[in-house]
Amino acid sequence: MPRPPAAVKGVYQRDDDPSGAWYARIRVNGRLVKKSFGNDRAAAIDYVDKARAVRRTGDGVLPRNARQMPKSTQEIVASSDVSVVLARRTL
């Protein structure tokens, strides 16, 4: 029998959920933000790790709801550069 995966704080499976979905939960401004990742446990772990890194370094933005992803300052700058270039091409 294979060993069960090691527990990661903020990543869990619900016992009453027959689908076996993995969830990530972080606290932002005193409120819990919970995001479902289906059967992809690695994606849930990456989400929590990235949110912790942004919080620890202060370099980026944490999501206020589950629809958004945590973004580092480099990702924010990169996405804003693309939108400026596209806006100039359409003019």
GROMACS elastic network, one bead per residue, 0.5 to 0.9 nm:
[ bonds ]
;  ai    aj funct       b0    kb
    1     4     6  0.89919   500
    3     6     6  0.86678   500
    4     7     6  0.88153   500
    5     8     6  0.88896   500
    7    10     6  0.89386   500
    7    11     6  0.75635   500
    7    12     6  0.79153   500
    8    11     6  0.55466   500
    8    12     6  0.76929   500
    8    45     6  0.73632   500
    9    12     6  0.79852   500
    9    24     6  0.89336   500
    9    25     6  0.86913   500
    9    48     6  0.84571   500
   10    23     6  0.80144   500
   10    24     6  0.55022   500
   10    26     6  0.63218   500
   10    44     6  0.87574   500
   10    45     6  0.81892   500
   10    48     6  0.66926   500
   11    22     6  0.69783   500
   11    23     6  0.56450   500
   11    25     6  0.64727   500
   11    41     6  0.79598   500
   11    44     6  0.63907   500
   11    45     6  0.64269   500
   11    48     6  0.74713   500
   12    21     6  0.86790   500
   12    22     6  0.57859   500
   12    23     6  0.54227   500
   12    24     6  0.66579   500
   12    25     6  0.82976   500
   12    41     6  0.86751   500
   12    44     6  0.87781   500
   13    16     6  0.88924   500
   13    17     6  0.77832   500
   13    20     6  0.65505   500
   13    21     6  0.61403   500
   13    23     6  0.61709   500
   14    17     6  0.53922   500
   14    18     6  0.85290   500
   14    20     6  0.73953   500
   14    21     6  0.74991   500
   14    22     6  0.76823   500
   14    23     6  0.80800   500
   15    18     6  0.77667   500
   15    20     6  0.82812   500
   17    20     6  0.60008   500
   17    21     6  0.72258   500
   18    21     6  0.81436   500
   19    38     6  0.80288   500
   19    39     6  0.81832   500
   20    38     6  0.73869   500
   20    39     6  0.64760   500
   21    36     6  0.69183   500
   21    37     6  0.65222   500
   21    39     6  0.50223   500
   21    40     6  0.77313   500
   21    41     6  0.82813   500
   22    35     6  0.86640   500
   22    36     6  0.60422   500
   22    37     6  0.54818   500
   22    38     6  0.55957   500
   22    39     6  0.59214   500
   22    40     6  0.66748   500
   22    41     6  0.57306   500
   22    44     6  0.68059   500
   23    34     6  0.67379   500
   23    35     6  0.56126   500
   23    37     6  0.59441   500
   23    38     6  0.77347   500
   23    41     6  0.80325   500
   23    44     6  0.63533   500
   24    33     6  0.81514   500
   24    34     6  0.56640   500
   24    35     6  0.53055   500
   24    36     6  0.65124   500
   24    37     6  0.76919   500
   24    43     6  0.89958   500
   24    44     6  0.53232   500
   24    45     6  0.72845   500
   24    47     6  0.71816   500
   24    48     6  0.64348   500
   25    32     6  0.65695   500
   25    33     6  0.55950   500
   25    35     6  0.64944   500
   25    36     6  0.89426   500
   25    44     6  0.88650   500
   25    48     6  0.73633   500
   26    31     6  0.83112   500
   26    32     6  0.57132   500
   26    33     6  0.53633   500
   26    34     6  0.66501   500
   26    35     6  0.88762   500
   26    48     6  0.69060   500
   26    51     6  0.76490   500
   26    52     6  0.85589   500
   27    30     6  0.59215   500
   27    31     6  0.53640   500
   27    33     6  0.59919   500
   27    34     6  0.87237   500
   28    31     6  0.52906   500
   28    32     6  0.62615   500
   28    33     6  0.68379   500
   28    62     6  0.71595   500
   28    63     6  0.75482   500
   28    64     6  0.66765   500
   28    65     6  0.88586   500
   29    32     6  0.83833   500
   29    64     6  0.83575   500
   31    64     6  0.87229   500
   32    65     6  0.88224   500
   33    63     6  0.81126   500
   33    64     6  0.72468   500
   33    65     6  0.58793   500
   33    66     6  0.59184   500
   34    65     6  0.79818   500
   34    66     6  0.60619   500
   35    44     6  0.80990   500
   35    65     6  0.85919   500
   35    66     6  0.52220   500
   35    67     6  0.79001   500
   36    44     6  0.77652   500
   36    66     6  0.84293   500
   37    40     6  0.56703   500
   37    41     6  0.71193   500
   37    43     6  0.67557   500
   37    44     6  0.60774   500
   38    41     6  0.78710   500
   39    42     6  0.89704   500
   40    43     6  0.55366   500
   40    44     6  0.67858   500
   41    44     6  0.51679   500
   41    45     6  0.63381   500
   41    46     6  0.87194   500
   42    45     6  0.50761   500
   42    46     6  0.61550   500
   42    47     6  0.86256   500
   43    46     6  0.50279   500
   43    47     6  0.61497   500
   43    48     6  0.87398   500
   44    47     6  0.51205   500
   44    48     6  0.63886   500
   44    49     6  0.86475   500
   45    48     6  0.52551   500
   45    49     6  0.60721   500
   45    50     6  0.85402   500
   46    49     6  0.50681   500
   46    50     6  0.59999   500
   46    51     6  0.84967   500
   47    50     6  0.52948   500
   47    51     6  0.62016   500
   47    52     6  0.86623   500
   47    69     6  0.75889   500
   47    70     6  0.74965   500
   48    51     6  0.51210   500
   48    52     6  0.61506   500
   48    53     6  0.86280   500
   49    52     6  0.51207   500
   49    53     6  0.61834   500
   49    54     6  0.87057   500
   50    53     6  0.50426   500
   50    54     6  0.62073   500
   50    55     6  0.85857   500
   50    70     6  0.66470   500
   50    71     6  0.80769   500
   50    72     6  0.85474   500
   51    54     6  0.51866   500
   51    55     6  0.61773   500
   51    56     6  0.85475   500
   51    61     6  0.86035   500
   51    62     6  0.64290   500
   51    63     6  0.85356   500
   51    69     6  0.84198   500
   51    70     6  0.56257   500
   51    71     6  0.81663   500
   52    55     6  0.50785   500
   52    56     6  0.59451   500
   52    57     6  0.85365   500
   53    56     6  0.50631   500
   53    57     6  0.60346   500
   53    58     6  0.80405   500
   53    59     6  0.82863   500
   53    72     6  0.88920   500
   54    57     6  0.54398   500
   54    58     6  0.54703   500
   54    59     6  0.55197   500
   54    60     6  0.55148   500
   54    61     6  0.68218   500
   54    62     6  0.69798   500
   54    70     6  0.73262   500
   54    71     6  0.75226   500
   54    72     6  0.64695   500
   55    58     6  0.52327   500
   55    59     6  0.75203   500
   55    60     6  0.79156   500
   55    61     6  0.82008   500
   55    62     6  0.74056   500
   56    59     6  0.81642   500
   57    60     6  0.81554   500
   58    61     6  0.79924   500
   58    72     6  0.89227   500
   59    71     6  0.86676   500
   59    72     6  0.58402   500
   59    73     6  0.57417   500
   59    74     6  0.86992   500
   60    70     6  0.74662   500
   60    71     6  0.54850   500
   60    74     6  0.79840   500
   60    75     6  0.84147   500
   60    76     6  0.77812   500
   61    69     6  0.87650   500
   61    70     6  0.58628   500
   61    71     6  0.53731   500
   61    72     6  0.63679   500
   61    73     6  0.74776   500
   61    76     6  0.86327   500
   62    68     6  0.84473   500
   62    69     6  0.72835   500
   62    71     6  0.67076   500
   62    72     6  0.86976   500
   63    66     6  0.69593   500
   63    67     6  0.79137   500
   63    68     6  0.53326   500
   63    69     6  0.57448   500
   63    70     6  0.54518   500
   63    71     6  0.81001   500
   64    67     6  0.85089   500
   64    68     6  0.73239   500
   65    68     6  0.61140   500
   65    69     6  0.85878   500
   66    69     6  0.73688   500
   68    71     6  0.88635   500
   71    74     6  0.80164   500
   71    75     6  0.59615   500
   71    76     6  0.64758   500
   72    75     6  0.52975   500
   72    76     6  0.64001   500
   72    77     6  0.87982   500
   73    76     6  0.50592   500
   73    77     6  0.61865   500
   73    78     6  0.85287   500
   74    77     6  0.52123   500
   74    78     6  0.60686   500
   74    79     6  0.86004   500
   75    78     6  0.50272   500
   75    79     6  0.60737   500
   75    80     6  0.85195   500
   76    79     6  0.52626   500
   76    80     6  0.61558   500
   76    81     6  0.86436   500
   77    80     6  0.51384   500
   77    81     6  0.61392   500
   77    82     6  0.87482   500
   78    81     6  0.52234   500
   78    82     6  0.64749   500
   78    83     6  0.89319   500
   79    82     6  0.52864   500
   79    83     6  0.64835   500
   79    84     6  0.88784   500
   80    83     6  0.51952   500
   80    84     6  0.63047   500
   80    85     6  0.87520   500
   81    84     6  0.51971   500
   81    85     6  0.62783   500
   81    86     6  0.86658   500
   82    85     6  0.51932   500
   82    86     6  0.61727   500
   82    87     6  0.85462   500
   83    86     6  0.50992   500
   83    87     6  0.60140   500
   83    88     6  0.86307   500
   84    87     6  0.50567   500
   84    88     6  0.62522   500
   84    89     6  0.87260   500
   85    88     6  0.52302   500
   85    89     6  0.63406   500
   85    90     6  0.88692   500
   86    89     6  0.51414   500
   86    90     6  0.63901   500
   86    91     6  0.89268   500
   87    90     6  0.53675   500
   87    91     6  0.65803   500
   88    91     6  0.53683   500
